[in-house]
């Protein structure tokens, strides 16, 4: 079981305690906040990137791939009607072309993350279409 604490700190702001770390949360100024922290919904995308990213790094290390740099961008499409939810999510996995990674191993690591290991992705797929793309920079 996981448990977090999320305490109201005034106005529209909260402070979440997660694994002993603090994460400030706040609303945009147009909604009565002071923009002192991220909004909650994009943190769902952050959790997805972190979960899958950790899987991919671990798997590529086991495959002895020469990884020197890695980035994940996540795009979440919000529905227009309330409650606004992500109905389509796209992960863009970015790698350095100069690392000389084997593209087949990169795709295998990503697919294993998405299909077997990443629990955040598994949860989100129950509510949204989740897809990915690999980009070599």
C-alpha contacts under 8 A as a table, 3 or more apart, distances in Angstrom:
res1	aa1	res2	aa2	distance
3	X	18	X	7.81
4	X	16	X	6.94
4	X	17	X	5.76
4	X	18	X	5.28
4	X	19	X	7.55
5	X	16	X	5.53
5	X	17	X	5.13
5	X	18	X	7.06
6	X	14	X	6.24
6	X	15	X	5.48
6	X	16	X	4.11
6	X	17	X	6.27
7	X	14	X	5.29
7	X	15	X	5.27
7	X	16	X	6.35
8	X	12	X	7.67
8	X	13	X	6.04
8	X	14	X	4.29
8	X	15	X	6.50
9	X	12	X	7.82
9	X	13	X	5.46
9	X	14	X	5.12
9	X	15	X	6.64
10	X	13	X	5.56
10	X	14	X	7.29
11	X	32	X	7.25
11	X	33	X	6.47
12	X	26	X	5.73
12	X	27	X	6.00
12	X	32	X	6.48
12	X	33	X	5.00
12	X	34	X	7.64
13	X	24	X	7.28
13	X	25	X	5.57
13	X	26	X	4.33
13	X	27	X	6.91
13	X	33	X	6.75
13	X	34	X	7.76
13	X	36	X	7.40
13	X	37	X	7.84
14	X	24	X	5.96
14	X	25	X	5.05
14	X	26	X	6.36
15	X	22	X	6.39
15	X	23	X	5.64
15	X	24	X	4.51
15	X	25	X	5.96
16	X	22	X	5.58
16	X	23	X	5.01
16	X	24	X	6.25
16	X	25	X	7.33
17	X	20	X	5.92
17	X	21	X	5.46
17	X	22	X	4.70
17	X	23	X	6.43
18	X	21	X	5.15
18	X	22	X	6.38
18	X	23	X	7.49
23	X	37	X	7.75
24	X	36	X	7.02
24	X	37	X	4.93
24	X	38	X	6.95
25	X	36	X	6.93
25	X	37	X	4.49
25	X	38	X	5.19
25	X	39	X	5.77
25	X	40	X	6.61
26	X	33	X	5.85
26	X	34	X	6.73
26	X	35	X	5.57
26	X	36	X	5.66
26	X	37	X	4.95
26	X	38	X	5.97
26	X	39	X	5.70
26	X	40	X	7.93
27	X	31	X	6.13
27	X	32	X	6.67
27	X	33	X	4.31
27	X	34	X	6.58
27	X	35	X	5.70
27	X	36	X	7.89
27	X	37	X	7.67
27	X	38	X	7.55
27	X	39	X	5.91
28	X	31	X	5.41
28	X	32	X	6.69
28	X	33	X	5.06
28	X	34	X	6.27
28	X	35	X	5.09
28	X	39	X	7.85
29	X	32	X	5.07
29	X	33	X	4.53
29	X	34	X	5.14
29	X	35	X	6.10
30	X	33	X	7.11
33	X	36	X	7.80
35	X	38	X	7.28
38	X	42	X	7.48
38	X	43	X	7.47
39	X	42	X	6.18
39	X	43	X	7.04
40	X	43	X	5.31
40	X	44	X	7.20
41	X	44	X	5.53
41	X	45	X	7.43
42	X	45	X	5.15
42	X	46	X	6.37
43	X	46	X	4.63
43	X	47	X	6.06
44	X	47	X	5.11
44	X	48	X	6.36
45	X	48	X	5.03
45	X	49	X	6.26
45	X	74	X	6.32
45	X	75	X	7.83
45	X	76	X	7.23
46	X	49	X	5.14
46	X	50	X	6.11
46	X	74	X	7.82
47	X	50	X	5.13
47	X	51	X	5.96
47	X	120	X	6.89
48	X	51	X	5.20
48	X	52	X	6.10
48	X	118	X	7.90
48	X	120	X	5.48
48	X	121	X	6.09
49	X	52	X	5.41
49	X	53	X	5.65
49	X	72	X	6.17
49	X	73	X	7.36
49	X	74	X	6.83
49	X	91	X	7.47
50	X	53	X	5.03
50	X	54	X	6.02
51	X	54	X	5.50
51	X	55	X	6.50
51	X	118	X	5.79
51	X	119	X	7.57
51	X	120	X	6.62
52	X	55	X	5.06
52	X	56	X	6.15
52	X	110	X	7.58
52	X	113	X	5.67
52	X	114	X	6.97
52	X	117	X	8.00
52	X	118	X	5.62
52	X	121	X	7.66
53	X	56	X	5.10
53	X	57	X	6.13
53	X	72	X	7.12
54	X	57	X	5.26
54	X	58	X	6.12
55	X	58	X	5.21
55	X	59	X	6.08
55	X	109	X	7.58
55	X	110	X	7.96
55	X	113	X	5.64
55	X	117	X	7.05
55	X	118	X	7.11
56	X	59	X	5.13
56	X	60	X	5.97
56	X	106	X	7.88
56	X	109	X	5.33
56	X	110	X	5.89
56	X	113	X	6.46
57	X	60	X	5.23
57	X	61	X	6.09
58	X	61	X	5.23
58	X	62	X	6.34
59	X	62	X	5.07
59	X	63	X	6.26
59	X	109	X	5.70
60	X	63	X	4.89
60	X	64	X	6.14
60	X	65	X	5.35
60	X	67	X	7.50
60	X	105	X	7.28
60	X	106	X	7.04
60	X	109	X	6.50
61	X	64	X	4.83
61	X	65	X	5.87
61	X	66	X	7.82
61	X	67	X	7.73
62	X	65	X	7.71
63	X	105	X	7.45
65	X	101	X	5.99
65	X	102	X	7.32
66	X	99	X	6.00
66	X	100	X	7.08
66	X	101	X	6.29
67	X	70	X	7.36
67	X	99	X	6.25
67	X	101	X	7.18
68	X	96	X	7.64
68	X	99	X	6.67
69	X	95	X	6.25
69	X	96	X	6.26
70	X	93	X	7.49
70	X	94	X	5.79
70	X	95	X	5.00
70	X	96	X	7.21
71	X	93	X	6.12
71	X	94	X	5.04
71	X	95	X	6.71
72	X	91	X	6.65
72	X	92	X	5.56
72	X	93	X	4.65
72	X	94	X	5.92
73	X	91	X	5.89
73	X	92	X	5.06
73	X	93	X	6.65
73	X	94	X	7.81
74	X	89	X	6.99
74	X	90	X	5.63
74	X	91	X	4.53
74	X	92	X	6.12
75	X	89	X	5.63
75	X	90	X	5.14
75	X	91	X	6.54
76	X	86	X	5.71
76	X	87	X	7.54
76	X	88	X	5.92
76	X	89	X	4.47
76	X	90	X	6.54
77	X	85	X	7.97
77	X	86	X	5.23
77	X	87	X	5.99
77	X	88	X	5.21
77	X	89	X	6.28
78	X	84	X	5.91
78	X	85	X	5.29
78	X	86	X	4.52
78	X	87	X	6.30
78	X	88	X	7.66
79	X	82	X	7.77
79	X	84	X	5.14
79	X	85	X	5.59
79	X	86	X	6.34
79	X	87	X	6.51
80	X	84	X	6.19
81	X	84	X	5.59
82	X	85	X	7.84
86	X	89	X	6.80
86	X	127	X	7.85
86	X	128	X	6.33
87	X	127	X	6.81
87	X	128	X	4.39
87	X	129	X	6.18
88	X	128	X	5.29
88	X	129	X	4.69
88	X	130	X	6.04
89	X	128	X	6.84
89	X	129	X	6.08
89	X	130	X	4.79
89	X	131	X	6.38
90	X	130	X	5.80
90	X	131	X	4.88
90	X	132	X	5.24
90	X	133	X	7.51
91	X	130	X	7.72
91	X	131	X	6.36
91	X	132	X	4.56
91	X	133	X	6.34
92	X	132	X	5.72
92	X	133	X	4.87
92	X	134	X	5.83
92	X	135	X	6.97
93	X	132	X	7.39
93	X	133	X	6.18
93	X	134	X	4.83
93	X	135	X	6.09
94	X	134	X	6.04
94	X	135	X	4.81
94	X	136	X	5.80
94	X	137	X	6.90
95	X	99	X	7.92
95	X	134	X	7.79
95	X	135	X	6.33
95	X	136	X	4.89
95	X	137	X	6.15
96	X	99	X	5.51
96	X	100	X	7.86
96	X	136	X	5.44
96	X	137	X	5.09
97	X	100	X	6.08
97	X	101	X	7.45
97	X	136	X	4.97
97	X	137	X	5.44
101	X	105	X	7.70
101	X	106	X	7.16
102	X	105	X	5.38
102	X	106	X	6.36
103	X	106	X	4.95
103	X	107	X	6.13
104	X	107	X	5.20
104	X	108	X	6.07
105	X	108	X	4.89
105	X	109	X	6.06
106	X	109	X	5.21
106	X	110	X	6.26
107	X	110	X	5.11
107	X	111	X	6.02
107	X	134	X	7.89
108	X	111	X	5.14
108	X	112	X	6.07
109	X	112	X	5.18
109	X	113	X	6.19
110	X	113	X	5.07
110	X	114	X	6.13
111	X	114	X	5.05
111	X	115	X	5.73
111	X	116	X	7.83
112	X	115	X	5.25
112	X	116	X	5.23
112	X	117	X	6.39
113	X	116	X	5.65
113	X	117	X	4.79
113	X	118	X	5.22
114	X	117	X	6.57
114	X	118	X	5.78
114	X	121	X	6.20
114	X	122	X	7.38
115	X	118	X	7.39
115	X	122	X	7.54
118	X	121	X	5.42
118	X	122	X	6.44
119	X	122	X	4.91
119	X	123	X	6.19
120	X	123	X	5.19
120	X	124	X	6.19
121	X	124	X	5.09
121	X	125	X	6.02
121	X	130	X	7.60
122	X	125	X	5.30
122	X	126	X	6.91
123	X	126	X	5.57
123	X	127	X	7.48
124	X	127	X	5.40
124	X	128	X	5.87
124	X	130	X	7.49
125	X	128	X	5.05
125	X	129	X	5.89
125	X	130	X	5.95
